[in-house]
Amino acid sequence: MDSLRYEILGPLRLAHLQGQQLRASKPRQLLATLLLHPNRFVSTELIADALWEHNPPRSATANIRTYVRALRGVLQEAGLPAPIDTSAAGYSIEVGVDELDASMFESLLAEGGHLREAGDPRQAMQVLAKAYSLWRGRPLMDLGFSTAWEGSISRLEAQYRGLVDTLLDLRLEYGDAAGAAVLLTGRLSEDPYDEQLWRRLVDTLLAAGRTGEARAAYAKAVKTLADELDVEPGPELAAAGARAHNDHTANWPNPGIPAVREPEPEPSEQPGPMAAPALTEPRRPPSQLPLDLPDFSGRERHLEQLRDLVCGRDPVRPPIAVISGAPGTGKSSLAVRLGHLVRDSFPDGQIYLDMRGATEPRDPGGALTDLLISLNVPDFAVPADPDRRSAMLRSELASRRVLIILDDVAAAGQVAPLMPGTGASAVVVTSRNRLMDLAGADPIPLDTFEDGEAAELLQRVAGNARIDRGSPAAEEILLACGNLPLAIRIVASRLAQRPDLSPGELARRLRDETHRLDELSIGELAVRTSADLSYDALNPEEARLYRLIGHFAVGEFSARVLEPVASPAAVRRSLDRLIEVNLVQISSVDRTGKARYRVHDLLRLHAIGVGDEREKAQALTDLATLLDALLDKVRRATAALPFGYFGTLDYEGPLQSPDPQPFTDTDAIAWFDSERSSFVPAIRAAAQNGLHDQAWRLAAAWGPYLDMRAGFDDWNESHQPGLLSAIACGNRRGAAILHRNLGQLALYQDDWEPALEHLDAAADLFAEVGDRQGEGITAVGLGTWLRERGRPDEALAQYEKAIGAFVEVGDTNGEAVARSAAASIWLARNDTVVAGRYLAEAFLLGVRRGDRHREAKVRRRIATLRVRQGRPEQAVRQLQASLAIFTSIGDDHCAAYARAELGHALIAVGDDAAARKMLLDAIEIGHRLGDRSVEGEAAYELGRLHATSGSAEFARRYLNRAVRAWQQIGNETKLADARRQLADLGVGLAVS
């Protein structure tokens, strides 16, 4: 399975590509369609249905040919097998069973079934477990739903459900309660309100004799149903609980875990004692390791990796390890601990040299002399020529097994002459630099500690009596230290030596960023001093960028965002150097293959504090330049987005144009997607440095993108500090914009009280500054709040107020929104005539503007009108067109609502299979985005659909999910309706 190249059991994934070079949606959908029918010709008609949902353009055939050519080029460039054949019958992709996860999945299913029928169930279980491991989620879950795929995906999902049931039976047959429980627990994590799954888990544990766990599972089921749904267990689950409590058999003991045994020391592969060279004295093996730290902790994985490396038995290639990392990550401590652990494996000695790379780098020639003398070569016999010294060292090491630790190395050239040429000796190098040019070396990069390692070091150094590793004070201290080992050792030592200093007081002192580095100092240990050594090695260009990053990088950032203050080549050179010396790290690689960077929080504080007053002032000037350029680019990208934004934008002041090339809509979305993680940190950085005008304007400027992508977390995290900045700089219109946006976000999340607070504040501020458009936009938000809270007459008044404001200022987009919203009130009153008039006007306004997004939204309302008029077929067509538009521009949020409504309309026309798929997609998207309204609506419709088809178990599952969603948002009317539906199923649920 390691050779798999195409994966469709979950998001579409391509080995060696990771989707980075295949981003366009249509070629991805085309590839998915072919992979669902591997090694078979797929007709052009079916491909067109998959790509355009039964509504292909006239140029569909030509477009498909273009996509095929593009697909071939991308796959072949990546070295993937891509023989896409063309014939009169259509297109076919040829892939082997071991190149496509779905083919391998079905092959393993067949093999497992054959083994079970042949009487080898244990082997069948192993084979089926491999098939289970291939399943990553609903097939092609990242590409949305196409009815052209329904048959193939439904078949795969049915096979998966059968696989889970078979594996459950087999694992129970062989007493593998843990394995069976894992399968059931996985199902319950997806749907914790399914009583049948809980019942089966209880019975599974009972069948394995694990009564205590069965009782615990039943108790958790009871609590989950009571806390979340306010219901009692049904009869079947209650009966299982009774069986668990009446079972008095002993629990199975936990299987023992064999102790890990250290391997027996292997005898040296060298022959017996050899004759010493004439110039050497009788050997006294050197033993120069510094004292090991008694409270050393963590780094177990690195120690194991290093031990395997240096204790290897390769006589041709001596092992060389380079431990690199940022200042304070514990490189030297790790190397010394390793040296003590493997002393017995190096009977000819252990040599330690401090190469002083961060201060006054030691000359390689002098280091060669020290090494030779340590190996008992008389000083008079050490050659004067450095090259001859290096050759002598290689000769001396060839017949010995010596461990050499070269600590604090500046560059590869400093230690290259010190490397052995052959034999069983090993070298461990520590350096702040990565030393990527040291030939034959294995890199061992160190990052900060994991949380558990950090807590263990804090407690071991401070002492159990001084601090509880799980206390709030300990957690705050570790957070301030950023899990940096040196910082933790310093604060722990202070606690150990200062009985008058409580953990709570130390945590309080560390909260102050301006003095945090002062607190991280004790004796000769100091985080600032350690970082200074790396900073001092930078040239002026690198140091300037480092100081800027200190002010800007409170999160991830890209190289591109730094380019307003230096040329792209200069930024790249400086970042490369900062990475090399471990002052900056690569955090991730985005979908375009571009690196994203981060800097440790303590190093960020260090960067803010270094430099003279002129250099510090330059850093703030650079930050302002960077933020202005970023704001300019955000505004231009926002202007290119493929829809009219319903909200207020602020473009006061002249726009810079460092990049005059205009965005296309596709470019704009791609740019926002790639830089998305930069904006919240940029807004925080602006606010923290007093650049409040840039902070609030950045937050407001990317609002349209957040609305399109339903970026709720980023929305909140950028607008909250943005609002405070608008208030801080006294911009009341800016505060109004951000209040309105936060109110809209709260509406999306059904968070009613904050929504009303923000919208009321926005309305007052917009009226105060005389912004009629802002008043209209806010009135629509207030109308929606009133409508959803059951006050339709007041809602209609707000919508009419908004229409008047938009007509006054000539905002046709806002007018279309308000008229469509007003139509919803008339639809609720079942006045289809007035509702139709409002919707016709709204649709005409959207079409005249050329705004397809607004057109799609109005089509959704028109579909509701058609359902009320008894014309569901027309409703389906309207919703299909609406969904196609939302999907084409990447608006997942609106698409989720369109899917839920389309599912309802498809039920009305009797297409239950397509309705199920639409509703399942809507549930998944709503859950992912945190929109409980659409999740509840879709789950409710799906539950009713299963109830009418006689599938009570599935009906109960989805109605329970709707109950949970509507409980969370406080929609009592819909909650009562869902509970009535549950009661009608006759499952004994308590209805309040």
Disulfide bonds with the S-S distance in Angstrom:
none
